[in-house]
Amino acid sequence: MMISELAEAAGVKVSTIRFYERRGILGAPGRTASGYRAYDAGDVDRVRYLRRGQELGFTLAELATMLGLSRSRDPFTAEIAALGKGKLAEIDARIEDLVRVRSALAGLLDAQCADPSAPCPIVEALARPTASGAA
């Protein structure tokens, strides 16, 4: 199949296929007699794997590592499980941070800018230095 057919079958854009090839995570395809790239069903599976993995938050480097590990005799290696557990911990940390940020924003919204002669409490709160001192 040609690159446009691969892109359609995998649900990505042609530019995504080319990006994966440049990064070396999608092997160089064979070529037809006329020089067009020629892909097969295995390439469709790999591109879907990469797309879904990225949707789950894995980096291309992590996905490449998992692909390499999955080629071993035991595809359910401890390293793959460790990568998955690490990603899950990252997601949990992001969720906790988002809950904290949401709570802070909800608190700010409770302090409405009711008095036009006074500074808005929301703007004042956002202008204050953070507890960590980071900007």
C-alpha positions in Angstrom: 0.0 0.0 0.0 1.1 3.6 -0.6 1.7 6.1 2.2 -1.7 7.8 1.8 -3.4 4.4 2.1 -1.3 3.6 5.2 -2.2 7.0 6.8 -5.9 6.4 6.1 -5.9 2.8 7.4 -4.1 3.9 10.6 -6.1 7.1 11.1 -3.2 9.5 10.9 -1.9 12.1 8.4 0.7 11.4 5.8 3.0 13.9 7.7 2.7 11.7 10.8 4.0 8.7 8.8 6.9 10.7 7.5 7.7 12.0 11.0 7.8 8.5 12.4 10.1 7.5 9.6 12.4 10.4 10.3 12.5 9.6 14.0 13.4 6.0 13.0 10.5 4.4 14.9 8.9 3.3 11.7 11.3 1.5 9.5 12.1 2.6 6.0 9.6 0.9 3.7 10.3 -1.0 0.6 10.0 0.8 -2.7 7.9 0.0 -5.8 9.6 -0.2 -9.2 8.5 3.4 -9.7 10.0 4.5 -6.4 6.9 4.9 -4.3 7.0 3.8 -0.7 5.4 0.4 -0.2 3.8 -0.5 3.2 2.1 -3.6 4.5 -0.4 -4.5 7.2 2.3 -4.7 9.8 3.1 -1.0 9.2 -0.6 -0.2 9.9 -0.4 -2.0 13.2 2.8 -0.2 14.2 1.4 3.2 13.3 -1.8 2.5 15.3 0.4 1.3 18.2 2.4 4.6 18.1 -0.7 6.8 17.8 -2.5 5.0 20.7 0.6 5.0 22.8 1.0 8.7 22.4 -2.6 9.2 23.2 -1.9 7.4 26.5 1.0 9.7 27.2 3.9 7.6 26.2 6.8 9.3 24.4 8.1 8.0 21.1 11.3 6.9 22.9 9.3 4.9 25.5 7.2 3.3 22.7 10.4 2.4 20.8 11.8 0.8 24.0 8.6 -1.2 24.5 8.7 -2.3 20.9 12.2 -3.5 21.3 11.4 -5.3 24.5 8.3 -6.9 23.0 10.5 -8.6 20.4 12.2 -10.7 23.1 11.0 -14.2 23.9 8.9 -13.0 26.8 6.8 -10.0 25.6 5.5 -9.4 29.1 8.9 -8.4 30.5 9.3 -6.6 33.8 10.7 -3.7 31.9 7.5 -3.2 29.9 5.4 -3.4 33.1 7.8 -0.9 34.8 7.3 1.5 32.0 3.5 1.2 32.2 3.6 1.6 36.0 5.8 4.7 35.6 3.4 6.2 33.1 0.5 5.5 35.4 2.2 7.2 38.3 2.9 10.3 36.0 -0.8 10.4 35.1 -1.9 10.1 38.7 0.4 13.0 39.7 -1.0 15.1 36.9 -4.5 14.3 38.0 -3.6 15.3 41.6 -2.1 18.5 40.3 -5.2 19.3 38.2 -7.5 18.7 41.1 -5.4 21.1 43.2 -5.4 23.7 40.4 -9.2 23.3 40.0 -9.8 23.8 43.7 -7.7 26.9 43.7 -9.5 28.3 40.7 -12.9 27.5 42.2 -11.8 29.3 45.3 -10.8 32.4 43.3 -14.1 32.4 41.4 -15.9 32.4 44.8 -14.3 35.8 45.5 -16.2 37.8 42.9 -15.3 41.2 41.8 -18.3 42.9 43.3 -17.0 46.3 44.4 -16.0 48.4 41.4 -14.0 50.8 43.5 -11.8 48.0 45.0 -9.3 45.8 43.3 -10.7 42.5 42.0 -9.8 39.7 44.4 -9.2 37.3 41.6 -6.6 39.6 39.9 -5.0 40.3 43.3 -4.7 36.6 44.1 -3.1 35.8 40.7 -0.6 38.7 41.2 0.6 37.4 44.6 3.8 35.4 44.7 3.3 31.6 44.9 4.1 29.7 48.1 7.1 28.1 46.3 8.4 31.4 45.1 8.3 30.2 41.5 7.0 32.4 38.8 
